[in-house]
Amino acid sequence: MNVRTLFVGLAAATFSALAPAQAPVVIKFSHVVAADTPKGKASEFFARKAAELTKGRAKVEVYANSALYKDKEEMEALQLGAVHMLAPSLSKFGPLGVKEFEVFDFPYIFDDYTDLHKVTQGPIGAALLARLEPKGIKGLAFWDNGFKSMSANTPIRTPADLKGKKMRIQSSKVLEEQFRSLGALPQVMAFSEVYQALQTGVVDGTDNPHSNLFTQKMHEVQKHMTITDHNYLGYAVIVNKKFWEGLPPELRAQLEMAMKEATVYANKIAKEENDAALEGVRKSGKTAIYVPTREEKMAFKKAMLPVHTRMADRVGKDLLQSIYKETGFDPAKL
């Protein structure tokens, strides 16, 4: 080996040793709720797990509280690749053209988390996520938030108490029909705008899982809340399909494992966080909390049940019947 060859070899080895390690794959994860909600905590858990399982080859950057995009903007941003990952509420897929997801908005379709998970963690849930792929979206998991309570500045004891009330909703034809069935006036509005709308009287009330209501301080501008448990609010964790499929298979498998662990964590803390938030609302003394009697709750169920019939064609009668079969729900028994 001549001196020149040796020098070139040593120089190359030195440069290689000094060269920086390959930069990690950055995954921008955007969501619209506070960092201390179940979704906020689960997204941070996923970020930590992703870093751990990929040994730093992937870096998940979480942007909470609409820091990057608001409700109406985030889905388009994902499809364009401006952000890589979202966890939108299930109602968001109706405006995207996948109306079947609005079945989760059907009032009182799930009695509890056990019935819910038969759907979200079974073949029905997998089939729903697969419907997103033609939109350039890959569905990774369902995350719970919780069951919703109604709030307003006047007491809510019966369906009649909502007559004429302007109630904020997400964009969902099913939710629109639900509140119309109660004589209320549904108002579609971005989540980030709800507090101010309640404060200024643009809307009279809303419905939320307790963690959303408490972390957004809506209880400070709502005098009454009734534990109706009428709807479920959950999320689908989704990713830009082209981006996801372009990742190295080994890295993608590690991220899928991180998502699996984050989903277990998310669903575990959802009820705990909502229970803690309800206690926070109670301790604040700003909102009177009412728990309806069995008869009062049944009155709400009966008032809203016609929504199932009227909106069946929107989500698909076969899908609705498959959920009834999976959970044992029988509208005829109400």
C-alpha positions in Angstrom: 0.0 0.0 0.0 1.6 3.3 -1.0 1.5 6.4 1.2 -1.1 8.2 -0.9 -3.5 5.2 -0.6 -2.9 5.0 3.1 -3.5 8.8 3.6 -6.8 8.6 1.6 -8.0 5.6 3.6 -7.2 7.3 6.9 -8.8 10.5 5.8 -12.0 8.7 4.8 -12.1 6.8 8.2 -11.6 10.0 10.1 -14.4 11.8 8.1 -16.6 8.8 8.7 -16.0 8.9 12.5 -16.7 12.6 12.6 -19.8 12.5 10.4 -23.0 13.2 12.2 -25.4 10.3 12.8 -28.3 10.1 10.4 -31.0 12.6 11.4 -34.1 11.0 13.0 -37.4 10.9 11.0 -39.6 13.7 12.4 -43.3 13.0 12.8 -45.4 16.0 13.4 -48.4 15.0 15.6 -51.1 17.7 15.8 -54.2 17.8 17.9 -56.7 20.4 19.1 -57.2 19.6 22.9 -55.1 20.5 25.9 -51.9 18.6 26.7 -53.4 17.4 30.0 -56.4 15.6 28.5 -56.5 11.8 27.8 -55.6 12.5 24.1 -52.9 15.0 25.1 -51.3 12.6 27.5 -51.6 9.6 25.2 -49.9 11.5 22.3 -47.0 12.4 24.6 -46.8 8.8 25.7 -46.6 7.7 22.1 -43.8 10.2 21.4 -41.7 8.8 24.3 -42.4 5.2 23.3 -41.5 5.9 19.7 -38.2 7.4 20.7 -37.5 4.4 23.0 -38.5 1.6 20.6 -36.8 3.2 17.6 -33.7 4.1 19.6 -34.0 7.7 18.5 -34.5 7.0 14.8 -37.9 8.6 15.0 -38.8 11.8 16.7 -42.5 12.6 17.3 -43.2 16.3 17.8 -46.6 16.8 19.5 -48.4 20.1 18.9 -51.4 20.4 21.4 -54.3 22.8 21.7 -54.6 23.8 18.0 -51.1 25.1 18.1 -50.6 24.2 14.4 -54.1 23.6 13.0 -57.7 24.1 14.1 -60.5 21.6 13.7 -61.4 22.6 10.1 -57.8 22.8 8.9 -56.0 19.7 10.3 -57.5 17.1 8.0 -56.5 18.9 4.8 -53.0 19.6 6.3 -52.6 15.8 6.9 -53.7 14.9 3.3 -51.3 17.5 1.9 -48.4 16.2 4.1 -48.0 19.5 6.1 -48.5 17.4 9.2 -48.0 13.7 9.5 -50.3 12.4 12.3 -53.6 13.5 13.9 -56.1 12.1 16.4 -59.3 13.7 15.3 -62.6 13.0 16.9 -64.6 10.4 14.9 -67.2 13.0 13.8 -64.5 14.6 11.6 -64.6 11.8 9.0 -68.2 12.6 7.9 -67.2 15.9 6.2 -64.3 14.0 4.6 -66.8 11.7 2.9 -66.5 8.7 5.2 -69.9 9.0 6.8 -69.9 5.6 8.4 -67.8 7.0 11.3 -70.8 9.1 12.4 -72.3 5.9 13.7 -70.3 6.7 16.9 -72.4 9.8 17.3 -75.6 7.8 17.6 -77.1 8.6 21.0 -77.0 5.8 23.6 -75.6 3.3 21.1 -73.0 2.1 23.7 -73.9 1.4 27.3 -70.3 1.3 28.5 -66.7 0.9 27.5 -67.1 -2.9 27.3 -69.7 -2.6 24.5 -67.7 0.2 22.9 -64.4 -1.8 22.7 -66.2 -4.8 21.1 -66.6 -2.4 18.1 -63.4 -0.3 18.2 -61.1 -3.2 19.0 -62.8 -5.7 16.7 -63.4 -6.4 13.0 -65.9 -3.6 12.7 -63.4 -1.0 13.9 -60.7 -2.4 11.6 -63.1 -2.2 8.6 -63.9 1.4 9.4 -60.3 2.4 9.5 -59.7 0.7 6.2 -62.3 3.0 4.6 -59.9 5.9 5.1 -57.2 4.6 2.8 -58.8 5.9 -0.5 -58.5 9.4 1.1 -54.7 9.0 1.5 -55.1 8.3 5.2 -53.9 5.3 7.2 -55.9 4.5 10.4 -53.7 3.2 13.2 -55.9 3.0 16.3 -59.0 4.2 18.2 -58.4 6.1 21.4 -61.1 6.7 24.0 -62.0 10.0 25.5 -65.3 9.3 27.2 -69.0 9.7 27.4 -70.5 13.2 27.2 -72.5 15.3 29.5 -74.6 18.3 28.6 -74.0 21.8 29.9 -75.8 25.1 29.8 -76.5 28.2 31.9 -79.9 26.9 32.9 -80.8 23.5 34.5 -81.1 20.5 32.3 -83.5 17.9 33.8 -85.7 16.9 30.9 -85.4 17.0 27.1 -87.8 20.0 27.1 -85.2 22.0 29.0 -83.1 22.1 25.8 -85.8 23.5 23.6 -84.6 26.6 21.8 -81.1 26.4 23.2 -78.2 27.0 20.9 -75.9 24.0 21.4 -72.4 23.8 20.0 -71.6 20.6 18.1 -68.9 19.2 15.9 -69.7 18.9 12.2 -71.9 15.8 12.2 -75.3 15.3 10.6 -76.1 12.8 13.3 -75.3 15.3 16.1 -77.4 17.9 14.2 -80.3 15.5 14.1 -79.8 14.5 17.8 -80.2 18.1 19.1 -83.0 18.9 16.7 -84.8 15.9 18.2 -84.6 17.7 21.6 -85.9 21.0 20.1 -82.4 22.5 20.4 -80.6 24.6 17.7 -77.3 22.9 16.8 -74.4 25.2 16.0 -71.3 23.8 14.3 -68.2 25.4 15.7 -64.4 24.7 16.0 -63.4 23.3 19.5 -60.9 26.2 20.0 -63.7 28.7 19.7 -66.2 27.2 22.2 -65.1 28.9 25.4 -65.4 32.4 24.0 -68.7 31.5 22.3 -70.1 30.3 25.7 -68.7 33.3 27.5 -70.3 35.8 25.1 -73.6 33.9 24.7 -73.0 33.1 21.0 -74.1 29.6 22.1 -76.0 28.6 25.2 -74.4 25.2 25.9 -72.5 22.3 24.7 -71.7 18.6 25.4 -68.4 17.2 26.2 -66.6 14.5 28.1 -65.6 16.0 31.5 -61.9 16.2 30.7 -62.5 18.5 27.7 -65.0 20.7 29.6 -62.6 21.1 32.6 -59.3 21.5 30.8 -60.8 24.1 28.4 -62.3 25.9 31.5 -65.8 25.7 30.0 -67.2 25.1 33.5 -66.3 28.7 34.3 -68.9 29.9 31.8 -71.5 27.1 32.3 -73.6 27.2 35.4 -75.2 23.7 35.0 -74.1 20.3 33.8 -76.1 17.1 33.7 -74.5 13.7 33.5 -76.4 12.3 30.5 -73.8 10.0 29.1 -75.7 10.3 25.8 -72.8 10.2 23.4 -69.4 8.8 23.1 -66.4 10.9 22.1 -63.4 9.0 20.8 -60.6 9.6 18.3 -59.0 7.7 15.4 -55.2 8.1 15.3 -54.4 8.6 11.7 -51.3 9.2 9.6 -50.6 10.4 6.0 -50.6 7.1 4.1 -47.9 8.0 1.6 -45.6 9.1 4.4 -46.3 6.0 6.5 -45.7 3.6 3.7 -42.5 5.4 2.8 -40.9 4.6 6.1 -38.5 1.7 6.4 -40.5 -1.5 7.3 -38.5 -2.1 10.5 -39.0 1.5 11.7 -42.7 1.3 10.8 -43.1 -1.9 12.9 -41.4 -0.3 15.9 -43.8 2.7 15.6 -46.8 0.4 15.3 -45.7 -1.3 18.6 -45.4 2.2 20.2 -48.9 3.0 19.0 -50.2 -0.3 20.4 -48.8 0.5 23.8 -50.0 4.1 23.6 -53.5 2.9 22.8 -53.6 0.6 25.9 -52.4 3.6 28.0 -54.9 6.0 26.4 -57.9 3.8 27.0 -56.7 3.1 30.5 -56.5 6.7 31.6 -59.6 8.0 29.8 -62.1 7.1 32.5 -59.6 8.1 35.3 -59.0 11.5 33.7 -62.7 12.1 33.2 -63.5 11.2 36.8 -60.8 13.5 38.0 -62.0 16.3 35.8 -65.6 15.9 37.1 -64.3 16.2 40.6 -62.4 19.3 39.5 -65.6 20.9 38.2 -67.4 20.0 41.4 -64.6 21.5 43.6 -64.6 24.7 41.6 -68.1 25.5 42.8 -68.8 27.2 39.5 -71.1 24.6 37.9 -74.0 22.7 39.5 -73.7 19.0 38.6 -76.9 17.1 38.2 -77.2 13.3 38.0 -80.5 12.3 36.5 -82.7 9.6 37.9 -83.2 6.4 36.0 -86.5 7.7 34.8 -85.1 11.0 33.7 -82.3 9.4 31.8 -84.8 7.1 30.1 -86.7 10.2 29.0 -83.6 11.4 27.2 -83.0 8.0 25.6 -86.6 7.9 24.3 -86.4 11.4 23.0 -83.2 10.7 21.0 -83.9 7.2 19.9 -85.7 8.2 16.6 -82.3 9.5 15.5 -81.2 5.9 15.0 -84.0 5.3 12.4 -83.7 8.7 10.7 -80.0 8.5 10.3 -79.6 4.8 9.5 -79.2 5.3 5.8 -76.5 7.9 6.3 -74.1 5.4 8.1 -75.5 2.3 6.5 -78.2 0.0 7.9 -75.9 -3.0 7.7 -73.2 -1.3 9.8 -75.8 -0.2 12.3 -77.2 -3.7 12.6 -73.7 -5.2 13.0 -73.1 -2.9 15.9 -76.4 -3.8 17.5 -75.5 -7.4 17.1 -72.0 -7.0 18.6 -73.2 -5.0 21.6 -76.6 -6.5 22.2 -78.3 -3.1 21.8 -82.0 -3.5 21.1 -83.9 -0.2 20.4 -87.2 -2.1 20.7 -86.5 -2.6 24.4 -86.3 1.1 25.3 
